[in-house]
Amino acid sequence: MDYFIGIDIGTTSVKAIAFSADGKVLFEQAIAYGMFHPNPNWSEQDPEEMVKSLFQCVENVLQHFHPVPPVLLSFSAAMHSLIAVNDDGKAVSRCLIWADNRAAAIASRFHKENRASGFYHRTGVPVHAMSPFCKLIWLREHDPSLFESAFKFIGIKEYVFFKLFGIYVVDASIASATGLMSLERVQWDQDILKEVRLHEDRLSRIVPVHEIYKSPALFPRLKNVAIVIGGSDGAMANLGTSPGRDGGLVVTIGTSSAARVIVRKPETDPAMRSFCYYIKENHYLLGGASNNGAIVLQWLRENFFDSTPGLTDFLALAGTIKAGSEGLVFLPYILGERAPVWNASAKGVLFGLTVSHTKHHVIRASMEAVINCVYAISKPIIEKRNIRLIFVTGGFAQNDLWVQILSDLFNLPVCISDTVENAAWGAVKTGMEALKLPSAGEENKSKIFSPSPELHLVYQRQFKKFERLYDLIKEEF
């Protein structure tokens, strides 16, 4: 039986998933890894641990299907990571991930100087602490010895490919999210590199998402297997979803959250509320991402509920509370925020507490808060497009209440497919295109949620309060 391996390098874990040609999950392996916060606003991971976990996942899948090799392997990876490596290819820093906000003052400086808009319209990347553009400037100013001595600055997928093939390559969709690539030319932007004071030979070579490699040194059994570089997790999730391919709205909630559509030409927003990343010819990813997805519920459960009950039962407690959480509104910015406010200094705020509120209300308000963030991200998209269906991916798709809240706030039907691991599946589909294999058929829609007009009104009132609260107190952050 033919099988295809999609690898998704995520924030909290790496997954290696074996799919059939029509997108059915045949076997899955996942290994979690930790995150470090050595200083306030710093978020780092150990690149060696991430690579070790990835290789172990792949080995486990290969063992499961032994002696039959896969048709291909293809990759999806989180965006905005940054690792300094020496001339031997060894990491000399931890991996600074998307949630790292140490460069917030750098981003703020560009905004105050009215220079952020120029960078944004050239690259499609809002000027924010998440971007390697700002992180590199922070390193130059705060850790000049590392900035000057590092041989190259790369992302986590680039580190994996160096381990496999001894080369430095970055797919165009990951490169586009760095804030260093020209959206128009799909090349490193020389003027922006001058701003950073970095020559392009200290970055990886940009290649298409369909680029194929063979004979990885660490996996002799994969000698004749095509390994496709794939793309970013956002791009792959949309490509792995039928409505995403046709311009429909795709919402992903994992550790973070995002709302995205695929468009045929570059689009930037005059108010800089959205990103626009290149994927491949005539395919651009338009949307926004929030730092605060399921990590908000994880944080709440671990710090205020002693990690009990189990996650499923924990989220079920919210079902005992009415929509709107009886006036309790949560600004869930525990990791700062990206779209649409682009404020790395934003903080979490629980507003409206009364003696009648319980822990169950806080859980419900937190779930609603994450969806409020997704709705705020989606507004610039909805303003310009006739969105009639939302397609959801990520772990939250397994929780009916959470998906129903999404449907009710947007007042749109929400669809879940049989394949919820859309980033890994999108990577596989990209690999199939690279090998010119027959395209898989349309994904099965296993469940559709319909909105409640009455609850839509409740959630709309709550969302407007959510927006007003942020505007009223943002200067205090």
C-alpha positions in Angstrom: 0.0 0.0 0.0 1.4 3.4 -1.0 1.7 5.9 1.8 2.9 9.5 2.0 4.5 11.2 5.1 3.6 14.7 6.0 5.8 16.3 8.7 4.5 19.2 10.7 7.0 21.1 12.9 4.8 22.9 15.3 5.2 25.0 18.4 4.6 22.4 21.1 5.3 19.2 19.1 6.4 17.7 15.9 4.1 15.3 14.0 4.9 12.7 11.3 1.7 11.5 9.7 1.3 8.8 7.1 -1.5 9.4 4.7 -3.1 7.4 1.9 -3.3 9.0 -1.5 -6.9 10.3 -0.7 -5.9 11.9 2.6 -6.9 9.3 5.1 -4.6 9.1 8.1 -3.0 5.7 8.2 -0.5 6.2 11.1 0.6 9.1 13.2 3.4 9.9 15.6 3.9 13.0 17.7 6.5 14.0 20.1 6.2 17.1 22.3 9.1 19.5 23.2 9.5 22.3 25.7 9.6 26.0 25.6 12.0 28.3 27.5 11.3 31.8 28.9 14.7 32.9 30.3 13.5 36.5 30.4 10.2 38.2 30.3 8.8 38.3 26.7 11.4 35.7 25.6 10.2 32.4 24.0 12.8 29.9 22.9 13.1 26.3 22.0 16.0 23.9 21.8 16.7 23.2 18.1 18.6 20.0 18.8 15.6 18.6 20.8 13.2 19.6 18.0 15.4 17.9 15.3 15.8 14.8 17.5 12.1 14.6 18.0 11.4 15.0 14.3 13.8 12.2 13.3 12.4 9.9 16.0 8.9 10.5 14.7 10.0 9.7 11.1 11.8 6.6 12.3 8.7 5.4 14.2 6.6 5.7 11.0 9.2 3.9 8.9 9.3 1.1 11.4 5.5 0.8 11.4 5.5 0.3 7.6 8.8 -1.6 7.4 10.0 -2.7 4.9 7.8 -0.6 2.6 9.2 2.9 2.1 6.9 6.0 1.6 6.3 7.5 -1.8 7.5 10.8 -0.4 8.1 13.0 2.6 7.1 16.7 2.6 7.3 19.4 5.3 5.2 22.0 7.0 6.8 24.2 9.7 5.9 27.1 11.9 6.9 30.6 10.6 9.2 33.3 12.1 11.7 31.1 13.8 15.4 32.2 14.0 18.5 30.2 14.9 22.1 31.4 14.7 24.5 28.7 13.4 28.3 28.5 13.2 30.3 27.5 10.1 30.0 23.8 11.1 26.2 24.2 10.9 25.8 23.8 14.7 23.3 26.0 16.5 24.9 28.6 18.7 21.6 30.0 19.9 18.3 28.6 20.8 15.4 28.9 18.4 13.6 32.2 18.8 10.0 31.4 17.9 7.0 33.4 16.7 6.0 34.1 20.3 9.3 35.8 21.3 8.6 39.4 21.9 12.1 40.7 22.9 12.1 42.9 19.8 8.9 44.7 20.7 10.8 48.0 21.2 12.5 47.6 17.8 9.1 47.3 16.1 7.6 50.2 18.1 10.5 52.4 17.0 9.8 51.8 13.3 6.1 52.6 13.8 6.9 55.8 15.7 9.3 56.8 12.9 6.5 56.1 10.4 8.8 53.7 8.6 6.8 50.5 9.3 4.4 51.0 6.4 7.2 51.0 3.9 8.6 47.7 5.1 5.2 46.2 5.3 4.2 47.0 1.7 7.5 45.7 0.3 7.3 42.4 2.2 3.7 41.8 3.2 4.9 41.3 6.8 3.7 43.7 9.4 6.5 45.1 11.5 6.2 43.2 14.7 8.5 41.5 17.3 7.5 38.1 15.7 9.5 38.7 12.5 13.1 37.7 12.0 13.6 41.2 10.6 13.0 42.7 14.0 14.7 39.9 15.9 17.9 40.3 13.8 18.1 44.0 14.6 17.6 43.2 18.3 20.5 40.8 18.1 22.7 43.3 16.4 21.9 45.9 19.1 21.8 43.7 22.2 24.0 40.7 21.4 26.5 42.1 18.8 29.1 39.3 19.4 26.5 36.7 18.3 25.3 38.8 15.5 28.8 39.3 14.0 30.1 35.8 14.7 27.2 33.7 13.4 27.8 32.1 10.1 24.2 32.1 9.1 20.7 32.9 10.5 18.1 30.3 9.6 14.8 28.8 10.7 14.0 25.5 12.2 13.1 23.8 8.9 16.4 25.0 7.4 18.2 23.5 10.3 16.5 20.2 9.6 17.4 20.3 6.0 21.1 21.1 6.8 21.1 18.0 9.0 19.7 15.9 6.2 21.5 17.3 3.2 24.3 19.6 4.4 22.8 22.6 2.5 21.1 25.8 3.5 17.8 26.2 1.7 14.5 27.9 2.7 11.2 27.5 0.9 9.6 30.7 -0.5 6.6 30.6 1.9 8.8 30.5 5.0 11.2 33.2 3.5 8.2 35.4 2.7 7.2 35.5 6.5 10.7 36.7 7.6 10.1 40.3 6.7 13.3 40.1 4.6 11.9 39.0 1.2 10.5 41.1 -1.5 6.9 40.1 -2.1 7.1 41.2 -5.7 10.4 39.6 -6.7 10.5 36.6 -4.4 14.1 37.4 -3.5 15.8 38.7 -0.4 15.2 42.5 -0.4 18.6 44.2 -0.6 17.4 47.5 0.9 15.9 45.7 3.9 19.1 43.7 4.4 21.0 47.0 4.4 18.7 48.1 7.2 19.5 45.0 9.2 23.2 45.2 8.1 23.2 41.6 6.9 24.5 40.3 3.7 22.3 37.7 1.9 25.1 35.1 2.0 24.3 34.8 5.7 20.8 33.6 4.8 19.6 30.5 3.1 19.0 30.2 -0.6 15.2 30.7 -1.4 13.7 27.7 -3.3 10.1 26.8 -4.5 7.8 24.9 -2.2 8.0 22.0 -4.7 11.8 21.6 -4.5 12.8 17.9 -4.4 15.8 16.4 -2.6 17.0 12.8 -2.2 19.4 10.6 -0.3 19.4 12.2 3.2 22.5 11.2 5.1 20.7 10.2 8.3 18.1 8.0 6.7 19.7 5.4 4.4 16.3 3.7 3.9 15.1 6.9 2.3 17.8 6.9 -0.3 15.5 6.8 -3.3 12.5 8.5 -1.7 11.6 12.1 -2.8 11.8 14.6 0.1 10.0 17.8 -0.8 10.7 21.0 1.1 7.1 22.0 1.4 6.1 25.3 3.1 4.9 27.1 6.1 2.2 25.7 8.4 -0.3 28.4 7.4 0.3 27.9 3.7 0.1 24.1 3.9 -3.0 24.2 6.1 -4.8 26.3 3.5 -3.6 24.1 0.6 -4.7 21.1 2.5 -8.2 22.4 2.7 -10.5 22.5 -0.3 -12.2 25.8 0.5 -8.7 27.2 1.1 -7.7 26.4 -2.4 -10.7 28.2 -3.8 -10.5 31.3 -1.6 -12.7 30.3 1.3 -11.8 31.3 4.9 -9.7 28.8 6.8 -9.4 29.1 10.6 -6.7 27.3 12.5 -6.5 27.1 16.3 -3.6 25.3 17.8 -1.2 26.8 20.2 -1.8 30.1 18.4 -4.7 30.9 16.0 -5.1 32.2 12.5 -7.5 33.1 9.8 -6.4 33.0 6.2 -7.5 32.9 2.5 -5.5 32.2 -0.6 -5.5 35.0 -3.2 -4.1 35.2 -6.7 -2.1 38.3 -6.4 -0.4 40.3 -3.6 -2.7 42.3 -1.3 -1.6 44.6 1.5 -3.9 46.4 3.9 -3.7 50.3 4.2 -4.1 49.9 8.0 -1.5 47.1 8.1 -4.0 44.7 9.8 -3.2 41.7 7.7 -0.2 39.8 6.4 0.3 38.7 2.8 2.8 35.9 2.2 4.0 34.3 -1.1 3.3 30.6 -1.4 3.9 29.8 -5.1 3.0 31.3 -8.5 -0.4 33.0 -8.3 -0.9 31.9 -4.7 -0.6 34.3 -1.8 -1.6 33.7 1.8 -3.7 36.7 3.1 -4.7 36.8 6.7 -3.6 37.3 10.2 -2.5 35.3 13.3 -3.0 35.7 17.0 -0.4 34.7 19.6 -3.2 33.4 21.8 -5.0 30.2 20.8 -5.4 27.0 22.7 -2.3 28.1 24.8 -4.7 30.4 26.7 -6.8 27.4 27.9 -3.6 25.4 28.6 -2.3 28.2 30.7 -5.5 28.6 32.5 -5.8 24.9 33.2 -2.2 24.4 34.4 -2.0 27.5 36.6 -5.5 27.8 38.1 -6.9 24.3 37.9 -3.8 22.2 38.8 -4.1 20.5 35.4 -7.2 18.7 36.5 -9.7 17.6 35.2 -8.5 16.2 31.9 -8.6 18.6 28.9 -11.8 17.3 27.5 -13.6 17.5 30.8 -12.1 20.8 31.5 -13.5 22.4 28.3 -16.8 20.6 28.9 -17.3 22.8 32.1 -17.8 25.8 29.8 -20.9 24.1 28.4 -22.7 24.7 31.7 -22.5 28.5 31.2 -24.6 30.6 28.8 -23.2 32.2 25.7 -21.6 35.5 26.6 -20.4 34.3 30.0 -22.9 36.5 31.8 -21.0 39.7 30.9 -17.5 38.3 31.6 -15.1 39.5 28.9 -11.5 38.3 28.6 -8.7 40.0 26.6 -6.5 36.9 26.3 -3.2 38.6 25.4 -1.0 36.5 27.7 1.7 36.4 25.0 1.2 39.9 23.6 -0.7 40.1 20.3 -0.1 40.0 16.6 -3.0 40.7 14.2 -4.8 42.9 13.9 -3.5 45.2 16.7 0.2 44.2 16.4 1.0 45.0 20.0 3.6 42.9 21.6 3.1 44.7 24.9 -0.6 43.8 25.1 -1.6 42.0 28.3 -4.4 39.7 29.5 -7.4 41.4 31.1 -10.4 39.7 32.7 -13.2 42.3 32.8 -16.6 42.3 34.4 -16.1 39.9 37.4 -18.9 39.7 39.9 -19.6 37.6 42.9 -21.8 35.4 40.8 -19.0 34.3 38.4 -17.3 31.0 38.9 -14.3 29.2 37.4 -16.7 27.8 34.8 -17.5 31.3 33.6 -13.7 32.0 33.2 -13.3 28.9 31.1 -16.2 29.9 28.9 -15.0 33.5 28.6 -11.5 32.2 27.6 -12.9 30.1 24.8 -15.0 33.0 23.6 -12.0 35.3 23.9 -9.9 33.2 21.5 -12.8 33.2 19.0 -13.0 37.0 19.4 -9.4 37.2 18.4 -10.0 35.1 15.3 -13.0 37.3 14.4 -10.9 40.5 14.8 -8.3 39.0 12.5 -10.9 38.0 9.9 -12.7 41.4 9.7 -10.3 42.8 7.1 -10.8 39.7 5.0 -14.6 39.6 5.4 -14.8 43.3 4.4 -13.5 42.6 0.9 -14.8 39.1 0.2 -18.1 37.3 0.2 -17.2 34.5 2.7 -19.9 31.9 2.8 -18.2 29.0 4.6 -15.5 28.6 7.2 -13.2 25.6 7.2 -11.5 24.8 10.5 -8.3 23.0 11.3 -6.2 22.4 14.4 -6.9 20.7 17.7 -9.8 22.9 18.6 -11.8 21.3 15.7 -12.3 18.3 18.0 -14.3 20.4 20.5 -17.9 20.9 19.3 -18.7 23.8 21.7 -15.7 25.8 20.6 -16.5 25.3 16.9 -20.1 26.3 17.5 -19.0 29.5 19.2 -17.0 30.3 16.1 -20.0 29.6 13.8 -22.3 31.7 16.0 -20.0 34.8 16.2 -19.3 34.8 12.5 -22.9 33.8 11.6 -21.6 31.4 9.0 -21.6 27.6 8.6 -18.4 25.9 9.8 -17.1 22.8 8.1 -14.8 20.1 9.5 -13.2 17.5 7.3 -12.2 13.9 8.0 -8.6 15.1 7.8 -8.0 17.6 10.6 -4.3 17.5 10.2 -4.5 19.9 7.3 -0.9 21.3 7.5 0.7 17.9 7.2 -1.8 16.9 4.5 -1.2 20.2 2.6 2.5 19.3 2.7 1.8 15.9 1.2 -0.4 17.4 -1.5 2.4 19.9 -2.3 4.8 16.9 -2.6 2.3 15.1 -4.9 2.2 18.1 -7.1 6.0 18.2 -7.1 6.1 14.6 -8.3 3.3 15.3 -10.8 1.2 12.6 -9.1 -2.6 12.6 -9.6 -4.2 15.1 -7.3 -6.3 13.7 -4.5 -10.0 14.2 -4.6 -12.1 16.6 -2.6 -11.9 16.2 1.2 -14.9 14.7 2.9 -16.9 17.1 5.0 -17.6 15.0 8.1 -19.5 17.7 10.1 -21.1 21.1 9.5 -22.1 23.5 12.2 -24.8 26.0 11.5 -25.0 29.4 13.3 -27.7 30.5 15.7 -29.1 34.0 14.8 -30.0 34.6 18.4 -26.5 33.7 19.8 -24.9 35.7 16.9 -26.4 38.8 18.4 -25.1 37.9 21.9 -21.6 37.3 20.6 -21.6 40.4 18.4 -22.5 42.6 21.5 -19.7 40.8 23.4 -17.2 41.3 20.6 -17.9 45.1 20.3 -17.3 45.3 24.1 -14.1 43.3 23.5 -12.9 45.9 21.0 -13.8 48.9 23.1 -12.0 47.5 26.1 -8.8 47.1 24.2 -9.0 50.6 22.8 -9.7 52.1 26.2 -6.8 50.4 28.0 -4.1 49.8 25.3 -2.1 52.8 26.5 -1.8 51.2 29.9 0.1 48.2 28.5 
